Amino acid sequence: MASITPLLTRKIEFPVRNFIFISSASVTTNAESNEVCTEFCNRNPRNLERLRIARKPSGYHLEAPGREFWHKLILDRSTRHVTAKIVHNTGFDVVTASTKEWAIKKFLYSTSDVSAYSNLGRVLAQRCLESGIMEFYCDLKPHPGGKVEAFLTSLENGGVTLSEPKRFHPHRPWHLDRPEKPWEVAE
């Protein structure tokens, strides 16, 4: 069996100058043994949330808005501007869009009318999809034909779901009800 180490280490000469570069890929990788790493560590922080097995903090039972979510939509309204953000249950802002941003404000006639709300919803939906958030908890109660309804409609039209799926609890042999798995098992 021929070794590939000579192929990984080669001399490159340039005719203009007499520089010689040696690339040494065989120093950093073990080219002679084709071993596969048996340990894998998934460092995606949202992996368990996407599998629906991550813990949702429930908070205290007397808390009014509740805390049983992974991501939540928060809409801050003032007389001049509107800010929408997606907040993780740890308290950090994940995605934010505001009519204070020049890239959004320069296309709006007013920063607090119905058009601003619907355009802000489109921008937030695009940013959510780019960051990998397809669903989040929303507790906003819109009035029919209002600004918040236009915002939520443009979010849904952008491809985002306004409710999170329930957390999957693995069944225990002593439980009476055994829920179905949220994914299909191909045998």
VMD Tcl script that draws the C-alpha trace (Angstrom):
set ca {
  {0.00 0.00 0.00}
  {1.45 3.33 -1.06}
  {1.70 6.07 1.49}
  {0.05 9.41 0.77}
  {2.47 11.35 2.97}
  {4.65 12.43 0.00}
  {1.57 13.80 -1.71}
  {0.65 15.92 1.31}
  {4.14 17.36 1.68}
  {5.28 19.01 -1.51}
  {7.45 21.85 -2.63}
  {5.94 24.78 -4.47}
  {8.34 26.98 -6.41}
  {7.48 30.31 -7.99}
  {9.49 31.37 -11.07}
  {9.47 35.08 -10.20}
  {11.13 34.72 -6.83}
  {13.02 31.85 -5.32}
  {10.64 31.20 -2.43}
  {10.01 27.61 -1.46}
  {6.86 26.83 0.53}
  {6.43 23.46 2.13}
  {2.90 22.46 3.03}
  {2.88 19.98 5.87}
  {-0.60 18.55 6.21}
  {0.78 15.24 7.42}
  {2.02 16.89 10.61}
  {-1.44 17.93 11.76}
  {-3.40 14.90 10.57}
  {-2.69 11.25 10.95}
  {-2.76 10.32 7.25}
  {-1.43 6.80 7.61}
  {-4.17 5.49 9.89}
  {-7.73 5.91 8.70}
  {-9.35 5.77 12.14}
  {-12.79 7.20 12.72}
  {-13.41 9.05 15.95}
  {-15.78 7.00 18.07}
  {-16.83 9.90 20.32}
  {-19.07 12.64 19.03}
  {-20.06 15.74 20.95}
  {-22.91 17.75 19.45}
  {-22.26 21.35 20.43}
  {-25.41 22.77 18.91}
  {-27.14 24.51 21.83}
  {-30.56 24.10 20.18}
  {-30.23 20.38 19.44}
  {-32.31 19.21 22.38}
  {-34.93 21.90 21.72}
  {-35.30 20.76 18.13}
  {-35.64 17.15 19.31}
  {-38.32 18.37 21.78}
  {-36.60 16.79 24.76}
  {-34.97 19.89 26.28}
  {-36.24 21.07 29.64}
  {-38.80 23.87 29.61}
  {-38.65 25.79 32.88}
  {-42.16 26.01 34.27}
  {-41.56 28.75 36.83}
  {-43.93 29.26 39.73}
  {-47.55 28.28 39.31}
  {-48.78 31.78 40.27}
  {-46.74 33.64 37.67}
  {-49.08 35.43 35.28}
  {-47.37 35.12 31.87}
  {-45.66 31.85 32.71}
  {-42.23 30.67 31.64}
  {-42.88 27.38 29.91}
  {-41.24 28.12 26.57}
  {-37.91 27.80 24.78}
  {-38.30 30.98 22.73}
  {-40.85 33.74 23.22}
  {-41.94 36.68 21.07}
  {-41.89 40.07 22.79}
  {-43.28 43.18 21.13}
  {-42.28 46.53 22.65}
  {-44.37 49.46 21.45}
  {-43.75 53.13 22.06}
  {-45.32 56.20 20.50}
  {-42.52 56.53 17.93}
  {-41.00 53.06 17.38}
  {-41.74 49.34 17.52}
  {-39.27 46.66 18.61}
  {-39.84 42.93 18.23}
  {-37.50 40.34 19.68}
  {-37.26 36.63 20.30}
  {-36.07 35.86 23.83}
  {-34.68 32.53 25.01}
  {-35.91 31.16 28.35}
  {-32.51 32.00 29.85}
  {-33.27 35.69 29.28}
  {-31.01 36.40 26.31}
  {-32.23 38.10 23.15}
  {-31.80 35.75 20.20}
  {-33.23 37.75 17.28}
  {-34.19 41.43 17.27}
  {-35.79 43.77 14.74}
  {-36.79 47.37 15.30}
  {-38.07 50.35 13.36}
  {-35.19 52.28 14.95}
  {-32.79 50.49 12.58}
  {-31.89 52.66 9.62}
  {-32.17 49.75 7.18}
  {-35.85 49.36 8.10}
  {-36.70 52.98 8.88}
  {-35.61 54.37 5.51}
  {-38.33 52.38 3.70}
  {-41.18 53.41 6.03}
  {-43.40 56.48 5.90}
  {-44.13 56.22 9.62}
  {-42.36 54.04 12.18}
  {-45.49 53.16 14.14}
  {-48.32 52.59 11.64}
  {-49.83 49.35 10.30}
  {-47.36 49.23 7.43}
  {-44.45 49.45 9.88}
  {-45.86 46.58 11.93}
  {-46.34 44.31 8.91}
  {-42.89 45.11 7.48}
  {-41.32 44.54 10.89}
  {-43.03 41.13 10.98}
  {-41.59 40.23 7.58}
  {-38.08 41.25 8.62}
  {-38.29 39.39 11.94}
  {-39.59 36.25 10.19}
  {-36.68 36.32 7.76}
  {-34.15 36.80 10.57}
  {-35.74 33.96 12.57}
  {-35.53 31.57 9.65}
  {-31.92 32.57 9.00}
  {-31.03 31.84 12.62}
  {-32.87 28.50 12.64}
  {-35.86 29.42 14.78}
  {-39.00 28.14 13.10}
  {-41.38 28.19 16.05}
  {-41.72 30.21 19.23}
  {-44.24 30.97 21.92}
  {-46.52 33.97 21.34}
  {-49.00 35.24 23.93}
  {-50.04 38.42 22.11}
  {-53.78 38.96 21.82}
  {-54.49 40.94 18.63}
  {-57.56 43.04 17.94}
  {-59.26 42.31 14.61}
  {-57.92 44.64 11.92}
  {-55.29 46.10 14.25}
  {-51.57 46.64 14.05}
  {-50.64 43.58 16.10}
  {-52.79 41.37 13.89}
  {-50.95 42.67 10.80}
  {-47.64 41.95 12.55}
  {-48.61 38.38 13.46}
  {-50.07 37.70 10.01}
  {-46.87 38.80 8.30}
  {-44.87 36.61 10.71}
  {-46.96 33.56 9.79}
  {-46.76 34.38 6.08}
  {-42.99 34.56 6.49}
  {-42.88 30.87 7.44}
  {-42.76 31.01 11.23}
  {-45.08 29.10 13.57}
  {-46.44 31.07 16.52}
  {-46.69 28.13 18.91}
  {-44.10 25.74 20.23}
  {-44.66 21.99 20.19}
  {-45.13 20.23 23.48}
  {-42.17 18.71 25.18}
  {-41.77 14.99 24.57}
  {-41.59 13.02 27.80}
  {-40.33 9.46 27.37}
  {-42.79 6.93 28.65}
  {-42.14 5.01 31.78}
  {-43.37 1.46 32.18}
  {-45.52 2.41 35.16}
  {-47.38 5.26 33.40}
  {-50.90 4.57 32.21}
  {-50.68 6.70 29.07}
  {-47.80 6.13 26.68}
  {-47.56 9.01 24.20}
  {-46.48 8.42 20.64}
  {-43.06 9.59 19.58}
  {-43.05 12.88 17.64}
  {-40.98 11.35 14.85}
  {-41.45 8.34 12.59}
  {-39.42 5.22 13.18}
  {-38.36 3.47 9.98}
  {-37.63 -0.17 10.71}
}
mol new
graphics top color blue
foreach p $ca { graphics top sphere $p radius 0.5 }
foreach p [lrange $ca 0 end-1] q [lrange $ca 1 end] { graphics top cylinder $p $q radius 0.2 }
display resetview
